[in-house]
Amino acid sequence: MGYLGAMPAEGIYVILSRIATAYYFFHFLVLFPLLPYIEKTKPLPISISEPVLSGGATASAFAAREKK
């Protein structure tokens, strides 16, 4: 929209600007309020260390380093 705003108000630039403006307002006024109904978020972990230290080589290396 910034590029189209810098162009002269004639021809295809006007049409593209109107389409981009319509999408901009649709995105923020219609799509954003509907997102909580469309997408479900995952529950938050109890602690950040739970998913990080749940297993694997990295977790055991971290735990071994903590014991020193």
mmCIF file as Biopython writes it, N, C-alpha, C and O atoms, coordinates in Angstrom:
data_model
#
loop_
_atom_site.group_PDB
_atom_site.id
_atom_site.type_symbol
_atom_site.label_atom_id
_atom_site.label_alt_id
_atom_site.label_comp_id
_atom_site.label_asym_id
_atom_site.label_entity_id
_atom_site.label_seq_id
_atom_site.pdbx_PDB_ins_code
_atom_site.Cartn_x
_atom_site.Cartn_y
_atom_site.Cartn_z
_atom_site.occupancy
_atom_site.B_iso_or_equiv
_atom_site.auth_seq_id
_atom_site.auth_asym_id
_atom_site.pdbx_PDB_model_num
ATOM 1   N N  . MET A ? 1  ? 0.820   -1.182  0.000   1.0 0.0 1  A 1 
ATOM 2   C CA . MET A ? 1  ? 0.000   0.000   0.000   1.0 0.0 1  A 1 
ATOM 3   C C  . MET A ? 1  ? 0.869   1.251   0.000   1.0 0.0 1  A 1 
ATOM 4   O O  . MET A ? 1  ? 0.471   2.277   -0.553  1.0 0.0 1  A 1 
ATOM 5   N N  . GLY A ? 2  ? 2.027   1.185   0.600   1.0 0.0 2  A 1 
ATOM 6   C CA . GLY A ? 2  ? 2.918   2.340   0.589   1.0 0.0 2  A 1 
ATOM 7   C C  . GLY A ? 2  ? 3.407   2.661   -0.810  1.0 0.0 2  A 1 
ATOM 8   O O  . GLY A ? 2  ? 3.485   3.826   -1.199  1.0 0.0 2  A 1 
ATOM 9   N N  . TYR A ? 3  ? 3.736   1.622   -1.562  1.0 0.0 3  A 1 
ATOM 10  C CA . TYR A ? 3  ? 4.181   1.822   -2.948  1.0 0.0 3  A 1 
ATOM 11  C C  . TYR A ? 3  ? 3.052   2.387   -3.789  1.0 0.0 3  A 1 
ATOM 12  O O  . TYR A ? 3  ? 3.250   3.318   -4.570  1.0 0.0 3  A 1 
ATOM 13  N N  . LEU A ? 4  ? 1.859   1.815   -3.624  1.0 0.0 4  A 1 
ATOM 14  C CA . LEU A ? 4  ? 0.721   2.274   -4.413  1.0 0.0 4  A 1 
ATOM 15  C C  . LEU A ? 4  ? 0.335   3.702   -4.056  1.0 0.0 4  A 1 
ATOM 16  O O  . LEU A ? 4  ? -0.147  4.442   -4.913  1.0 0.0 4  A 1 
ATOM 17  N N  . GLY A ? 5  ? 0.539   4.098   -2.807  1.0 0.0 5  A 1 
ATOM 18  C CA . GLY A ? 5  ? 0.248   5.462   -2.408  1.0 0.0 5  A 1 
ATOM 19  C C  . GLY A ? 5  ? 1.202   6.476   -3.005  1.0 0.0 5  A 1 
ATOM 20  O O  . GLY A ? 5  ? 0.863   7.653   -3.127  1.0 0.0 5  A 1 
ATOM 21  N N  . ALA A ? 6  ? 2.382   6.035   -3.376  1.0 0.0 6  A 1 
ATOM 22  C CA . ALA A ? 6  ? 3.363   6.928   -3.970  1.0 0.0 6  A 1 
ATOM 23  C C  . ALA A ? 6  ? 3.185   7.063   -5.482  1.0 0.0 6  A 1 
ATOM 24  O O  . ALA A ? 6  ? 3.776   7.949   -6.099  1.0 0.0 6  A 1 
ATOM 25  N N  . MET A ? 7  ? 2.383   6.200   -6.070  1.0 0.0 7  A 1 
ATOM 26  C CA . MET A ? 7  ? 2.137   6.239   -7.510  1.0 0.0 7  A 1 
ATOM 27  C C  . MET A ? 7  ? 1.049   7.260   -7.840  1.0 0.0 7  A 1 
ATOM 28  O O  . MET A ? 7  ? 0.267   7.639   -6.968  1.0 0.0 7  A 1 
ATOM 29  N N  . PRO A ? 8  ? 1.001   7.702   -9.091  1.0 0.0 8  A 1 
ATOM 30  C CA . PRO A ? 8  ? -0.050  8.651   -9.480  1.0 0.0 8  A 1 
ATOM 31  C C  . PRO A ? 8  ? -1.433  7.997   -9.392  1.0 0.0 8  A 1 
ATOM 32  O O  . PRO A ? 8  ? -1.570  6.792   -9.608  1.0 0.0 8  A 1 
ATOM 33  N N  . ALA A ? 9  ? -2.440  8.789   -9.079  1.0 0.0 9  A 1 
ATOM 34  C CA . ALA A ? 9  ? -3.801  8.276   -8.907  1.0 0.0 9  A 1 
ATOM 35  C C  . ALA A ? 9  ? -4.473  8.104   -10.263 1.0 0.0 9  A 1 
ATOM 36  O O  . ALA A ? 9  ? -5.357  8.872   -10.642 1.0 0.0 9  A 1 
ATOM 37  N N  . GLU A ? 10 ? -4.032  7.075   -10.983 1.0 0.0 10 A 1 
ATOM 38  C CA . GLU A ? 10 ? -4.599  6.794   -12.296 1.0 0.0 10 A 1 
ATOM 39  C C  . GLU A ? 10 ? -4.360  5.332   -12.647 1.0 0.0 10 A 1 
ATOM 40  O O  . GLU A ? 10 ? -3.431  4.704   -12.139 1.0 0.0 10 A 1 
ATOM 41  N N  . GLY A ? 11 ? -5.191  4.810   -13.505 1.0 0.0 11 A 1 
ATOM 42  C CA . GLY A ? 11 ? -5.025  3.471   -14.049 1.0 0.0 11 A 1 
ATOM 43  C C  . GLY A ? 11 ? -5.129  2.363   -13.018 1.0 0.0 11 A 1 
ATOM 44  O O  . GLY A ? 11 ? -5.976  2.392   -12.125 1.0 0.0 11 A 1 
ATOM 45  N N  . ILE A ? 12 ? -4.247  1.388   -13.165 1.0 0.0 12 A 1 
ATOM 46  C CA . ILE A ? 12 ? -4.271  0.177   -12.339 1.0 0.0 12 A 1 
ATOM 47  C C  . ILE A ? 12 ? -3.922  0.465   -10.888 1.0 0.0 12 A 1 
ATOM 48  O O  . ILE A ? 12 ? -4.313  -0.287  -9.995  1.0 0.0 12 A 1 
ATOM 49  N N  . TYR A ? 13 ? -3.189  1.547   -10.642 1.0 0.0 13 A 1 
ATOM 50  C CA . TYR A ? 13 ? -2.794  1.870   -9.271  1.0 0.0 13 A 1 
ATOM 51  C C  . TYR A ? 13 ? -4.000  2.134   -8.373  1.0 0.0 13 A 1 
ATOM 52  O O  . TYR A ? 13 ? -3.997  1.756   -7.201  1.0 0.0 13 A 1 
ATOM 53  N N  . VAL A ? 14 ? -5.025  2.779   -8.914  1.0 0.0 14 A 1 
ATOM 54  C CA . VAL A ? 14 ? -6.222  3.071   -8.135  1.0 0.0 14 A 1 
ATOM 55  C C  . VAL A ? 14 ? -6.952  1.781   -7.793  1.0 0.0 14 A 1 
ATOM 56  O O  . VAL A ? 14 ? -7.405  1.605   -6.662  1.0 0.0 14 A 1 
ATOM 57  N N  . ILE A ? 15 ? -7.067  0.889   -8.749  1.0 0.0 15 A 1 
ATOM 58  C CA . ILE A ? 15 ? -7.769  -0.385  -8.531  1.0 0.0 15 A 1 
ATOM 59  C C  . ILE A ? 15 ? -7.029  -1.228  -7.504  1.0 0.0 15 A 1 
ATOM 60  O O  . ILE A ? 15 ? -7.644  -1.763  -6.582  1.0 0.0 15 A 1 
ATOM 61  N N  . LEU A ? 16 ? -5.709  -1.350  -7.656  1.0 0.0 16 A 1 
ATOM 62  C CA . LEU A ? 16 ? -4.921  -2.132  -6.710  1.0 0.0 16 A 1 
ATOM 63  C C  . LEU A ? 16 ? -4.950  -1.517  -5.312  1.0 0.0 16 A 1 
ATOM 64  O O  . LEU A ? 16 ? -4.978  -2.245  -4.320  1.0 0.0 16 A 1 
ATOM 65  N N  . SER A ? 17 ? -4.945  -0.202  -5.223  1.0 0.0 17 A 1 
ATOM 66  C CA . SER A ? 17 ? -5.017  0.461   -3.923  1.0 0.0 17 A 1 
ATOM 67  C C  . SER A ? 17 ? -6.339  0.172   -3.234  1.0 0.0 17 A 1 
ATOM 68  O O  . SER A ? 17 ? -6.371  -0.062  -2.026  1.0 0.0 17 A 1 
ATOM 69  N N  . ARG A ? 18 ? -7.423  0.186   -3.983  1.0 0.0 18 A 1 
ATOM 70  C CA . ARG A ? 18 ? -8.736  -0.096  -3.397  1.0 0.0 18 A 1 
ATOM 71  C C  . ARG A ? 18 ? -8.827  -1.543  -2.921  1.0 0.0 18 A 1 
ATOM 72  O O  . ARG A ? 18 ? -9.381  -1.815  -1.856  1.0 0.0 18 A 1 
ATOM 73  N N  . ILE A ? 19 ? -8.291  -2.460  -3.700  1.0 0.0 19 A 1 
ATOM 74  C CA . ILE A ? 19 ? -8.299  -3.873  -3.296  1.0 0.0 19 A 1 
ATOM 75  C C  . ILE A ? 19 ? -7.451  -4.074  -2.045  1.0 0.0 19 A 1 
ATOM 76  O O  . ILE A ? 19 ? -7.872  -4.763  -1.115  1.0 0.0 19 A 1 
ATOM 77  N N  . ALA A ? 20 ? -6.265  -3.480  -2.016  1.0 0.0 20 A 1 
ATOM 78  C CA . ALA A ? 20 ? -5.375  -3.617  -0.851  1.0 0.0 20 A 1 
ATOM 79  C C  . ALA A ? 20 ? -6.003  -2.983  0.392   1.0 0.0 20 A 1 
ATOM 80  O O  . ALA A ? 20 ? -5.872  -3.525  1.490   1.0 0.0 20 A 1 
ATOM 81  N N  . THR A ? 21 ? -6.676  -1.858  0.237   1.0 0.0 21 A 1 
ATOM 82  C CA . THR A ? 21 ? -7.322  -1.209  1.373   1.0 0.0 21 A 1 
ATOM 83  C C  . THR A ? 21 ? -8.478  -2.052  1.893   1.0 0.0 21 A 1 
ATOM 84  O O  . THR A ? 21 ? -8.654  -2.182  3.105   1.0 0.0 21 A 1 
ATOM 85  N N  . ALA A ? 22 ? -9.265  -2.624  0.990   1.0 0.0 22 A 1 
ATOM 86  C CA . ALA A ? 22 ? -10.375 -3.486  1.401   1.0 0.0 22 A 1 
ATOM 87  C C  . ALA A ? 22 ? -9.859  -4.701  2.154   1.0 0.0 22 A 1 
ATOM 88  O O  . ALA A ? 22 ? -10.423 -5.077  3.182   1.0 0.0 22 A 1 
ATOM 89  N N  . TYR A ? 23 ? -8.786  -5.323  1.654   1.0 0.0 23 A 1 
ATOM 90  C CA . TYR A ? 23 ? -8.212  -6.475  2.356   1.0 0.0 23 A 1 
ATOM 91  C C  . TYR A ? 23 ? -7.658  -6.070  3.725   1.0 0.0 23 A 1 
ATOM 92  O O  . TYR A ? 23 ? -7.807  -6.815  4.694   1.0 0.0 23 A 1 
ATOM 93  N N  . TYR A ? 24 ? -7.029  -4.910  3.811   1.0 0.0 24 A 1 
ATOM 94  C CA . TYR A ? 24 ? -6.448  -4.431  5.070   1.0 0.0 24 A 1 
ATOM 95  C C  . TYR A ? 24 ? -7.529  -4.332  6.144   1.0 0.0 24 A 1 
ATOM 96  O O  . TYR A ? 24 ? -7.351  -4.836  7.253   1.0 0.0 24 A 1 
ATOM 97  N N  . PHE A ? 25 ? -8.637  -3.693  5.824   1.0 0.0 25 A 1 
ATOM 98  C CA . PHE A ? 25 ? -9.704  -3.546  6.807   1.0 0.0 25 A 1 
ATOM 99  C C  . PHE A ? 25 ? -10.403 -4.868  7.085   1.0 0.0 25 A 1 
ATOM 100 O O  . PHE A ? 25 ? -10.799 -5.120  8.223   1.0 0.0 25 A 1 
ATOM 101 N N  . PHE A ? 26 ? -10.563 -5.716  6.079   1.0 0.0 26 A 1 
ATOM 102 C CA . PHE A ? 26 ? -11.144 -7.045  6.284   1.0 0.0 26 A 1 
ATOM 103 C C  . PHE A ? 26 ? -10.287 -7.845  7.252   1.0 0.0 26 A 1 
ATOM 104 O O  . PHE A ? 26 ? -10.803 -8.516  8.145   1.0 0.0 26 A 1 
ATOM 105 N N  . HIS A ? 27 ? -8.983  -7.768  7.067   1.0 0.0 27 A 1 
ATOM 106 C CA . HIS A ? 27 ? -8.043  -8.536  7.888   1.0 0.0 27 A 1 
ATOM 107 C C  . HIS A ? 27 ? -8.167  -8.167  9.363   1.0 0.0 27 A 1 
ATOM 108 O O  . HIS A ? 27 ? -8.230  -9.054  10.214  1.0 0.0 27 A 1 
ATOM 109 N N  . PHE A ? 28 ? -8.203  -6.884  9.675   1.0 0.0 28 A 1 
ATOM 110 C CA . PHE A ? 28 ? -8.209  -6.455  11.066  1.0 0.0 28 A 1 
ATOM 111 C C  . PHE A ? 28 ? -9.599  -6.375  11.685  1.0 0.0 28 A 1 
ATOM 112 O O  . PHE A ? 28 ? -9.732  -6.569  12.894  1.0 0.0 28 A 1 
ATOM 113 N N  . LEU A ? 29 ? -10.629 -6.098  10.910  1.0 0.0 29 A 1 
ATOM 114 C CA . LEU A ? 29 ? -11.967 -5.918  11.469  1.0 0.0 29 A 1 
ATOM 115 C C  . LEU A ? 29 ? -12.822 -7.173  11.418  1.0 0.0 29 A 1 
ATOM 116 O O  . LEU A ? 29 ? -13.772 -7.303  12.190  1.0 0.0 29 A 1 
ATOM 117 N N  . VAL A ? 30 ? -12.497 -8.110  10.512  1.0 0.0 30 A 1 
ATOM 118 C CA . VAL A ? 30 ? -13.302 -9.325  10.375  1.0 0.0 30 A 1 
ATOM 119 C C  . VAL A ? 30 ? -12.500 -10.565 10.745  1.0 0.0 30 A 1 
ATOM 120 O O  . VAL A ? 30 ? -12.952 -11.374 11.555  1.0 0.0 30 A 1 
ATOM 121 N N  . LEU A ? 31 ? -11.331 -10.723 10.169  1.0 0.0 31 A 1 
ATOM 122 C CA . LEU A ? 31 ? -10.560 -11.955 10.350  1.0 0.0 31 A 1 
ATOM 123 C C  . LEU A ? 31 ? -9.991  -12.090 11.759  1.0 0.0 31 A 1 
ATOM 124 O O  . LEU A ? 31 ? -10.105 -13.158 12.362  1.0 0.0 31 A 1 
ATOM 125 N N  . PHE A ? 32 ? -9.383  -11.039 12.297  1.0 0.0 32 A 1 
ATOM 126 C CA . PHE A ? 32 ? -8.807  -11.119 13.644  1.0 0.0 32 A 1 
ATOM 127 C C  . PHE A ? 32 ? -9.830  -11.461 14.721  1.0 0.0 32 A 1 
ATOM 128 O O  . PHE A ? 32 ? -9.541  -12.315 15.560  1.0 0.0 32 A 1 
ATOM 129 N N  . PRO A ? 33 ? -11.009 -10.844 14.744  1.0 0.0 33 A 1 
ATOM 130 C CA . PRO A ? 33 ? -11.981 -11.234 15.766  1.0 0.0 33 A 1 
ATOM 131 C C  . PRO A ? 33 ? -12.469 -12.681 15.631  1.0 0.0 33 A 1 
ATOM 132 O O  . PRO A ? 33 ? -12.907 -13.270 16.619  1.0 0.0 33 A 1 
ATOM 133 N N  . LEU A ? 34 ? -12.403 -13.260 14.435  1.0 0.0 34 A 1 
ATOM 134 C CA . LEU A ? 34 ? -12.857 -14.635 14.241  1.0 0.0 34 A 1 
ATOM 135 C C  . LEU A ? 34 ? -11.792 -15.683 14.550  1.0 0.0 34 A 1 
ATOM 136 O O  . LEU A ? 34 ? -12.123 -16.859 14.704  1.0 0.0 34 A 1 
ATOM 137 N N  . LEU A ? 35 ? -10.542 -15.294 14.641  1.0 0.0 35 A 1 
ATOM 138 C CA . LEU A ? 35 ? -9.460  -16.258 14.865  1.0 0.0 35 A 1 
ATOM 139 C C  . LEU A ? 35 ? -9.615  -17.104 16.125  1.0 0.0 35 A 1 
ATOM 140 O O  . LEU A ? 35 ? -9.329  -18.299 16.058  1.0 0.0 35 A 1 
ATOM 141 N N  . PRO A ? 36 ? -10.042 -16.577 17.257  1.0 0.0 36 A 1 
ATOM 142 C CA . PRO A ? 36 ? -10.196 -17.438 18.436  1.0 0.0 36 A 1 
ATOM 143 C C  . PRO A ? 36 ? -11.217 -18.560 18.238  1.0 0.0 36 A 1 
ATOM 144 O O  . PRO A ? 36 ? -11.123 -19.605 18.881  1.0 0.0 36 A 1 
ATOM 145 N N  . TYR A ? 37 ? -12.175 -18.351 17.364  1.0 0.0 37 A 1 
ATOM 146 C CA . TYR A ? 37 ? -13.174 -19.389 17.099  1.0 0.0 37 A 1 
ATOM 147 C C  . TYR A ? 37 ? -12.674 -20.409 16.079  1.0 0.0 37 A 1 
ATOM 148 O O  . TYR A ? 37 ? -13.111 -21.559 16.080  1.0 0.0 37 A 1 
ATOM 149 N N  . ILE A ? 38 ? -11.754 -19.983 15.209  1.0 0.0 38 A 1 
ATOM 150 C CA . ILE A ? 38 ? -11.235 -20.863 14.161  1.0 0.0 38 A 1 
ATOM 151 C C  . ILE A ? 38 ? -10.074 -21.703 14.676  1.0 0.0 38 A 1 
ATOM 152 O O  . ILE A ? 38 ? -10.040 -22.913 14.452  1.0 0.0 38 A 1 
ATOM 153 N N  . GLU A ? 39 ? -9.117  -21.072 15.366  1.0 0.0 39 A 1 
ATOM 154 C CA . GLU A ? 39 ? -7.928  -21.763 15.862  1.0 0.0 39 A 1 
ATOM 155 C C  . GLU A ? 39 ? -8.014  -21.953 17.369  1.0 0.0 39 A 1 
ATOM 156 O O  . GLU A ? 39 ? -8.467  -21.066 18.093  1.0 0.0 39 A 1 
ATOM 157 N N  . LYS A ? 40 ? -7.587  -23.089 17.823  1.0 0.0 40 A 1 
ATOM 158 C CA . LYS A ? 40 ? -7.502  -23.357 19.254  1.0 0.0 40 A 1 
ATOM 159 C C  . LYS A ? 40 ? -6.029  -23.398 19.644  1.0 0.0 40 A 1 
ATOM 160 O O  . LYS A ? 40 ? -5.226  -24.058 18.984  1.0 0.0 40 A 1 
ATOM 161 N N  . THR A ? 41 ? -5.679  -22.699 20.705  1.0 0.0 41 A 1 
ATOM 162 C CA . THR A ? 41 ? -4.290  -22.667 21.139  1.0 0.0 41 A 1 
ATOM 163 C C  . THR A ? 41 ? -3.990  -23.843 22.060  1.0 0.0 41 A 1 
ATOM 164 O O  . THR A ? 41 ? -4.885  -24.408 22.687  1.0 0.0 41 A 1 
ATOM 165 N N  . LYS A ? 42 ? -2.726  -24.192 22.125  1.0 0.0 42 A 1 
ATOM 166 C CA . LYS A ? 42 ? -2.294  -25.255 23.027  1.0 0.0 42 A 1 
ATOM 167 C C  . LYS A ? 42 ? -2.246  -24.702 24.451  1.0 0.0 42 A 1 
ATOM 168 O O  . LYS A ? 42 ? -2.003  -23.510 24.639  1.0 0.0 42 A 1 
ATOM 169 N N  . PRO A ? 43 ? -2.473  -25.548 25.450  1.0 0.0 43 A 1 
ATOM 170 C CA . PRO A ? 43 ? -2.375  -25.052 26.827  1.0 0.0 43 A 1 
ATOM 171 C C  . PRO A ? 43 ? -0.931  -24.710 27.184  1.0 0.0 43 A 1 
ATOM 172 O O  . PRO A ? 43 ? 0.009   -25.322 26.676  1.0 0.0 43 A 1 
ATOM 173 N N  . LEU A ? 44 ? -0.772  -23.738 28.053  1.0 0.0 44 A 1 
ATOM 174 C CA . LEU A ? 44 ? 0.565   -23.327 28.459  1.0 0.0 44 A 1 
ATOM 175 C C  . LEU A ? 44 ? 1.188   -24.382 29.369  1.0 0.0 44 A 1 
ATOM 176 O O  . LEU A ? 44 ? 0.485   -24.988 30.178  1.0 0.0 44 A 1 
ATOM 177 N N  . PRO A ? 45 ? 2.498   -24.610 29.248  1.0 0.0 45 A 1 
ATOM 178 C CA . PRO A ? 45 ? 3.152   -25.549 30.164  1.0 0.0 45 A 1 
ATOM 179 C C  . PRO A ? 45 ? 3.204   -24.976 31.579  1.0 0.0 45 A 1 
ATOM 180 O O  . PRO A ? 45 ? 3.140   -23.762 31.773  1.0 0.0 45 A 1 
ATOM 181 N N  . ILE A ? 46 ? 3.320   -25.853 32.547  1.0 0.0 46 A 1 
ATOM 182 C CA . ILE A ? 46 ? 3.400   -25.415 33.941  1.0 0.0 46 A 1 
ATOM 183 C C  . ILE A ? 46 ? 4.659   -24.587 34.155  1.0 0.0 46 A 1 
ATOM 184 O O  . ILE A ? 46 ? 4.636   -23.571 34.850  1.0 0.0 46 A 1 
ATOM 185 N N  . SER A ? 47 ? 5.744   -25.027 33.558  1.0 0.0 47 A 1 
ATOM 186 C CA . SER A ? 47 ? 7.019   -24.341 33.714  1.0 0.0 47 A 1 
ATOM 187 C C  . SER A ? 47 ? 7.778   -24.439 32.402  1.0 0.0 47 A 1 
ATOM 188 O O  . SER A ? 47 ? 7.539   -25.356 31.616  1.0 0.0 47 A 1 
ATOM 189 N N  . ILE A ? 48 ? 8.684   -23.515 32.154  1.0 0.0 48 A 1 
ATOM 190 C CA . ILE A ? 48 ? 9.494   -23.568 30.947  1.0 0.0 48 A 1 
ATOM 191 C C  . ILE A ? 48 ? 10.452  -24.747 30.988  1.0 0.0 48 A 1 
ATOM 192 O O  . ILE A ? 48 ? 10.835  -25.260 29.936  1.0 0.0 48 A 1 
ATOM 193 N N  . SER A ? 49 ? 10.850  -25.192 32.183  1.0 0.0 49 A 1 
ATOM 194 C CA . SER A ? 49 ? 11.791  -26.302 32.277  1.0 0.0 49 A 1 
ATOM 195 C C  . SER A ? 49 ? 11.119  -27.637 31.959  1.0 0.0 49 A 1 
ATOM 196 O O  . SER A ? 49 ? 11.808  -28.595 31.608  1.0 0.0 49 A 1 
ATOM 197 N N  . GLU A ? 50 ? 9.803   -27.723 32.070  1.0 0.0 50 A 1 
ATOM 198 C CA . GLU A ? 50 ? 9.124   -28.988 31.786  1.0 0.0 50 A 1 
ATOM 199 C C  . GLU A ? 50 ? 9.286   -29.426 30.328  1.0 0.0 50 A 1 
ATOM 200 O O  . GLU A ? 50 ? 9.718   -30.556 30.102  1.0 0.0 50 A 1 
ATOM 201 N N  . PRO A ? 51 ? 8.965   -28.600 29.325  1.0 0.0 51 A 1 
ATOM 202 C CA . PRO A ? 51 ? 9.161   -29.055 27.952  1.0 0.0 51 A 1 
ATOM 203 C C  . PRO A ? 51 ? 10.630  -29.119 27.557  1.0 0.0 51 A 1 
ATOM 204 O O  . PRO A ? 51 ? 10.999  -29.937 26.714  1.0 0.0 51 A 1 
ATOM 205 N N  . VAL A ? 52 ? 11.476  -28.281 28.142  1.0 0.0 52 A 1 
ATOM 206 C CA . VAL A ? 52 ? 12.887  -28.262 27.773  1.0 0.0 52 A 1 
ATOM 207 C C  . VAL A ? 52 ? 13.611  -29.469 28.352  1.0 0.0 52 A 1 
ATOM 208 O O  . VAL A ? 52 ? 14.429  -30.090 27.672  1.0 0.0 52 A 1 
ATOM 209 N N  . LEU A ? 53 ? 13.315  -29.805 29.604  1.0 0.0 53 A 1 
ATOM 210 C CA . LEU A ? 53 ? 14.022  -30.886 30.283  1.0 0.0 53 A 1 
ATOM 211 C C  . LEU A ? 53 ? 13.258  -32.202 30.266  1.0 0.0 53 A 1 
ATOM 212 O O  . LEU A ? 53 ? 13.508  -33.068 31.105  1.0 0.0 53 A 1 
ATOM 213 N N  . SER A ? 54 ? 12.334  -32.367 29.331  1.0 0.0 54 A 1 
ATOM 214 C CA . SER A ? 54 ? 11.507  -33.574 29.328  1.0 0.0 54 A 1 
ATOM 215 C C  . SER A ? 54 ? 12.253  -34.813 28.844  1.0 0.0 54 A 1 
ATOM 216 O O  . SER A ? 54 ? 11.757  -35.924 29.028  1.0 0.0 54 A 1 
ATOM 217 N N  . GLY A ? 55 ? 13.386  -34.669 28.253  1.0 0.0 55 A 1 
ATOM 218 C CA . GLY A ? 55 ? 14.142  -35.840 27.813  1.0 0.0 55 A 1 
ATOM 219 C C  . GLY A ? 55 ? 15.081  -35.492 26.686  1.0 0.0 55 A 1 
ATOM 220 O O  . GLY A ? 55 ? 15.127  -34.353 26.221  1.0 0.0 55 A 1 
ATOM 221 N N  . GLY A ? 56 ? 15.837  -36.492 26.247  1.0 0.0 56 A 1 
ATOM 222 C CA . GLY A ? 56 ? 16.757  -36.275 25.146  1.0 0.0 56 A 1 
ATOM 223 C C  . GLY A ? 56 ? 18.167  -35.986 25.626  1.0 0.0 56 A 1 
ATOM 224 O O  . GLY A ? 56 ? 18.411  -35.812 26.819  1.0 0.0 56 A 1 
ATOM 225 N N  . ALA A ? 57 ? 19.081  -35.938 24.682  1.0 0.0 57 A 1 
ATOM 226 C CA . ALA A ? 57 ? 20.495  -35.747 24.999  1.0 0.0 57 A 1 
ATOM 227 C C  . ALA A ? 57 ? 20.764  -34.351 25.566  1.0 0.0 57 A 1 
ATOM 228 O O  . ALA A ? 57 ? 21.601  -34.184 26.453  1.0 0.0 57 A 1 
ATOM 229 N N  . THR A ? 58 ? 20.064  -33.375 25.058  1.0 0.0 58 A 1 
ATOM 230 C CA . THR A ? 58 ? 20.288  -32.012 25.528  1.0 0.0 58 A 1 
ATOM 231 C C  . THR A ? 58 ? 19.893  -31.873 26.991  1.0 0.0 58 A 1 
ATOM 232 O O  . THR A ? 58 ? 20.592  -31.225 27.770  1.0 0.0 58 A 1 
ATOM 233 N N  . ALA A ? 59 ? 18.783  -32.475 27.359  1.0 0.0 59 A 1 
ATOM 234 C CA . ALA A ? 59 ? 18.324  -32.381 28.744  1.0 0.0 59 A 1 
ATOM 235 C C  . ALA A ? 59 ? 19.281  -33.082 29.686  1.0 0.0 59 A 1 
ATOM 236 O O  . ALA A ? 59 ? 19.566  -32.559 30.763  1.0 0.0 59 A 1 
ATOM 237 N N  . SER A ? 60 ? 19.795  -34.266 29.312  1.0 0.0 60 A 1 
ATOM 238 C CA . SER A ? 60 ? 20.708  -34.965 30.189  1.0 0.0 60 A 1 
ATOM 239 C C  . SER A ? 60 ? 22.043  -34.239 30.295  1.0 0.0 60 A 1 
ATOM 240 O O  . SER A ? 60 ? 22.678  -34.264 31.350  1.0 0.0 60 A 1 
ATOM 241 N N  . ALA A ? 61 ? 22.478  -33.592 29.212  1.0 0.0 61 A 1 
ATOM 242 C CA . ALA A ? 61 ? 23.703  -32.816 29.259  1.0 0.0 61 A 1 
ATOM 243 C C  . ALA A ? 61 ? 23.536  -31.604 30.159  1.0 0.0 61 A 1 
ATOM 244 O O  . ALA A ? 61 ? 24.445  -31.249 30.909  1.0 0.0 61 A 1 
ATOM 245 N N  . PHE A ? 62 ? 22.388  -30.978 30.085  1.0 0.0 62 A 1 
ATOM 246 C CA . PHE A ? 62 ? 22.099  -29.828 30.929  1.0 0.0 62 A 1 
ATOM 247 C C  . PHE A ? 62 ? 22.044  -30.266 32.402  1.0 0.0 62 A 1 
ATOM 248 O O  . PHE A ? 62 ? 22.581  -29.581 33.272  1.0 0.0 62 A 1 
ATOM 249 N N  . ALA A ? 63 ? 21.406  -31.387 32.675  1.0 0.0 63 A 1 
ATOM 250 C CA . ALA A ? 63 ? 21.277  -31.874 34.052  1.0 0.0 63 A 1 
ATOM 251 C C  . ALA A ? 63 ? 22.662  -32.235 34.603  1.0 0.0 63 A 1 
ATOM 252 O O  . ALA A ? 63 ? 22.952  -31.956 35.766  1.0 0.0 63 A 1 
ATOM 253 N N  . ALA A ? 64 ? 23.519  -32.851 33.780  1.0 0.0 64 A 1 
ATOM 254 C CA . ALA A ? 64 ? 24.867  -33.214 34.224  1.0 0.0 64 A 1 
ATOM 255 C C  . ALA A ? 64 ? 25.687  -31.959 34.513  1.0 0.0 64 A 1 
ATOM 256 O O  . ALA A ? 64 ? 26.484  -31.940 35.451  1.0 0.0 64 A 1 
ATOM 257 N N  . ARG A ? 65 ? 25.497  -30.920 33.718  1.0 0.0 65 A 1 
ATOM 258 C CA . ARG A ? 65 ? 26.231  -29.698 33.937  1.0 0.0 65 A 1 
ATOM 259 C C  . ARG A ? 65 ? 25.761  -28.999 35.217  1.0 0.0 65 A 1 
ATOM 260 O O  . ARG A ? 65 ? 26.564  -28.370 35.907  1.0 0.0 65 A 1 
ATOM 261 N N  . GLU A ? 66 ? 24.491  -29.103 35.532  1.0 0.0 66 A 1 
ATOM 262 C CA . GLU A ? 66 ? 23.937  -28.496 36.729  1.0 0.0 66 A 1 
ATOM 263 C C  . GLU A ? 66 ? 24.463  -29.160 37.996  1.0 0.0 66 A 1 
ATOM 264 O O  . GLU A ? 66 ? 24.581  -28.493 39.024  1.0 0.0 66 A 1 
ATOM 265 N N  . LYS A ? 67 ? 24.784  -30.458 37.957  1.0 0.0 67 A 1 
ATOM 266 C CA . LYS A ? 67 ? 25.257  -31.183 39.123  1.0 0.0 67 A 1 
ATOM 267 C C  . LYS A ? 67 ? 26.679  -30.795 39.499  1.0 0.0 67 A 1 
ATOM 268 O O  . LYS A ? 67 ? 27.079  -30.981 40.648  1.0 0.0 67 A 1 
ATOM 269 N N  . LYS A ? 68 ? 27.444  -30.264 38.569  1.0 0.0 68 A 1 
ATOM 270 C CA . LYS A ? 68 ? 28.856  -29.915 38.823  1.0 0.0 68 A 1 
ATOM 271 C C  . LYS A ? 68 ? 28.979  -28.723 39.707  1.0 0.0 68 A 1 
ATOM 272 O O  . LYS A ? 68 ? 30.092  -28.298 40.019  1.0 0.0 68 A 1 
#
